[in-house]
Amino acid sequence: MKRFDWKLTIKLNIFSLWMIGLWPKDNKYKFNFYTLYACFAISHFITSLGILATVNTFMVDSDFEDSEELTLYFIGEILTQIKVFMFIKNMRLLKQILKTLNDDLFQPKSLRQRQLIAPALNFWKMVYNAFTAAGAPVITLWVFRPLLNKSNEFQLPINVWYPFNTKTSPFYEIAFFHQIISVFYTVIFVYNADMLIAALMVYIGAQCDILSDDLSNLQEKSVISFNKQLANSIKHHKQILIFAENCNTFFNLILLGQFLASSIIISLILYRVALILRSAWTYLTVLRSINNLE
């Protein structure tokens, strides 16, 4: 039977990370053209907006709504930088995790086992494709919204500080182009990093399904054959535990940062919604009072 290719499920995921400079060919970055491209892409397109947003917080006077919007973006950028750092730092471990999947113990041993793990893998691909199809148009429209909104000239997708006047041409076009590339690079990384973590969890579940099927189909044809199958299952179980521990080491800090940042962002959004609802309620109360006077 042909060997099962676990990477085939996340092929598009890996290609997307490679495209933005976050998937070197080997286990680590080496001094070559791809590493130079990765340094340029990360520093100019993924990290730069966070730095510009930080500078904007201290150098530009803005009202409460603009400050709150920048705070939300700033927290999201901090989370992105943590993800990028941990992703690069644990690149060797991540490549080792994916290499482990090619071990003979991790291979499905029958067509039945392939059919057993297929639903989980297909569900992951369905979610990945669904979010891609839904998110890509939304991000595109959001980035190009200033061009569609003719009421505000020289408006950028994100109001951050630049060391030049963005209200004049060609500096406005330069800043706009920079933000377009930066937003797409950041979204591609965050989305594919999160989906890769989800894929690793799916792989762990698939290995547990394979092990469970092996144990439920132990056949006592002979003592030697039974002991060999049982020993292989024990080895497989130990390898699954090691695989799960390596996966946890890879993404535990990423998920912790995701939880903390998401909690803060949700709190700020709820606070803003509460202010809007309070204003709306005040408006309705005043309107009702006016109607009663009439």
N, C-alpha and C positions, 0 to 999 in steps of 0.2 A: 504494500500500500504506500502511496506517495505521502511524504512527510507533510504534516499540517503546518502551514505558515501563519504563525500568530501575528506577525507584523502586517500581514495583508489587510487585516481589519483596520489598523490605524495608519495605513499608507498615506492617505491624504493629510492626516494629522501631522505626521512626520515631515511630509513635503512642505507644509505650511510653516513649520518651525524652521526648517532648513532655509526657506526663502527669505526669512527675516534675520538670518544669521545666528540662530540659536540651536542648530543641530549640526555640529561638525562631523566629518566623515569618520574620524577615529574617536577614541574614548575621551579625548581632550583636545583643546585648541592648540594648534601648532603654528609656528611662524610661516604662514602662507597667505595667499590672496584672500581666502575665505575668512581667515581670522582678522585681517585688516578690514574687510567688508563688515564683519560682525562688530568690530570696535566702532566703526563709523556709524552703522545703523543703530546700535544701542545708545551711543552717546548723543547723536544728533536727532534721532527720531523717537526713541522710547524714554530716555532720561531727560532730555532737554526741556520738554513741556513742564515737567514737575519742577525743575529749577526755575523756569520763567514764572510759573505760578507762585512759587515761594517768594521770589523777588517782588512780584506784583503786590503781594499781601502787605509788604512793608513800604513800598515806594509810591503806590498809587492810592489816592483817596477815593473810596467807593461807598455807596450806600449799603444799607443792611442786606438787601436782597442780593446784590452783586457779591458782597463779602461772603454770604452764606453759600452761594453757588460756587465761588472759588474755594471755600473750605471743603465742600463736598468733593470737588475735583482734586484738591490737594491731598485729601485722605486717600482717595482712589489711586493717586499717583504714588503715594508712599507704599501702598500695598503692591503696586506694580513693581516698584524697585526691589521690594523684598522678594517677590517672586522671581524676578530676573536674577538677583544675586544667588538665591538658593538653587535656582535651576542650573546656573553655570557652575556653582560650587559643587553640586552633586551630579554633574554630567557623567563622570566616570561610573558612579554608582548606578545611574539610570541606564547607561549602556550595558552594564553588567546584568541588570535586572532583565532587560530584553534578551540578552544573550542566554540567560538561564532558561528562557522559554523554549530554546532549541534543544534542551536536554532530552534524552530518550525517555526519561521518567515522566516528562511533561507532555509527551505526545499522546493523542488519542489512539487507542489500540484497536479500534474497530469502527465500522461505519455507524454503529449504534451510538457510540460515544461522540462521534462528530455531530450526529443529529441531536444528541443530548445537550451539547454546548452551543449549538447554532442559534437558538432563540435569544439567548443573552447577548451574543455578539451582534446579531442582527438588530436587536433593540438598541444597542449602543450606536450602531451606524445610523439607524433611523433617527435617533435623537440628534446626533451630530449633523446630519443632513437637514433636519427640520429647523434647528437653530441657525444653521448657515443660511438657509433659504429665507427665514424670517428676519434674521438680524442684518444681513448684508444690505437690503434695500433701506432699512431704517437708518443705519449708520450713514449710508450714502446720502440720503435726503437730509439728515441732520447736518452733515458736513457742508453740503452745498446750499443749505437754507439761506445764508446771507446773500447768495446770488439770486435766489428766488424772491427774497424780500427786498423790494426796491425802495422801501421807505427810509432805510438807514444806509447811507452810502459809506463805503470803506468799513463795513462791519466784518469782523472775523468770527469763525465758529466758536472760539474760546477767547475771552478777554484776558490775555496775559500780557506781561510787560516785555517789550523788545527794546534793544539798545538803539533803536532808530525810530523815526516817525512813520507809523503804519498808515497814516491818513493821506499819504502822498504816493504817487506812482513813481518808480516801480517797486518801492518797499512794501506796499500793500500786497502786491501780487506775490512777492517773495515770501512774506509772512503767511499768506493764505496757502500757498503751495506747501510750505513747511508744515503747517498744521494739518493739511489733508494727509500727507504722508505719515506724519507722527500719529495721528488718530488711527489710521488703518494699521500701522505697525503695532501699536499698543493693543488694539482690539484683537488682532490676529494672535498675538502672543498670549494675552490673558485667556482668550477663548480656548485656544488649543492646549495651553498648559492645564487648564481645568478639565478639559475633556480627556487629556492623557491620564490625569490622575484617576478619573472615572473609569477609564479603560483598564488601568492596573487593578482596580477593585473588581472589575468584571472578570479579569483573568484569574484572580484568586478564587472567585466563586466557581469559575469553570474548572479549575484544578480540583476543587473540592468535589464537584460533580463527577469528575473522572475517577477520583479515588473512591468515592462512594459506590460507583458502578463496579469498580474492580473488586471491592470487598464483598459486594452482594453477589458476585458471580464467581467466587472462589470455588473451584472444583477439586474434590479429593480423588483425583484419578490415581495418584500414588502419594505416599508420604513425602517423597523428595519434591515432586511437582507442587504439592500444596505448600510446603515450607518455602519453596522458591517464590511462589506467587505472594505469599504472606510477607516474606522479607522485602520483596520489591515494593509492596504497599506501604510497609513501615518506612522504607527509604523515601518513598514518594511523599509520605506525610511529613517527614523531617524537612525535606526540600521545600514543601509548601510553607512550613513555618518560617524557614529562612527567607524564602521569597517574600512572604508577608512582612517580615521584620525589616527587610531592606526597603520595601515599598513605604513602610511607615517612616523609616529614617529619611527617605527622600522627600515626603510631602507633609510631615507632621508640622513643621514650622510654617509652611505655606498655608495649610488649613487653619492654623492658629491665627495667623495674620488675617486671613480671609474672614474668620469669625469676628475678630475684634473690629476690623475696619467696617465690615458690613453692619455690625451692631451700631457703631457710631453714625454711619450714613443713614441707616433706617431711623435712628433717633432724631437726627436733624431734619429728615424729610417729614416725619410725623409732627415735629414742632412747627415746621413751616405750614403744614396742612392745618394744624390747629389755629395758627394765626389767620390763615385764609378763611377758615370756617367761622372764626370769631368775628372777622370783619364782615363776612356775608350775613351773619346773624344780626350784627349791629345795623347793617343796612336794611335788612328786612324789618327790624323793630322800628326804625325811624320811619320807613315807608308806611308801616301799619298805623303809626301814630298820626302821620299826616292824613291818611285816609279817614281815621276816626274824627279828626278835626273837621274835615270836609263834611 
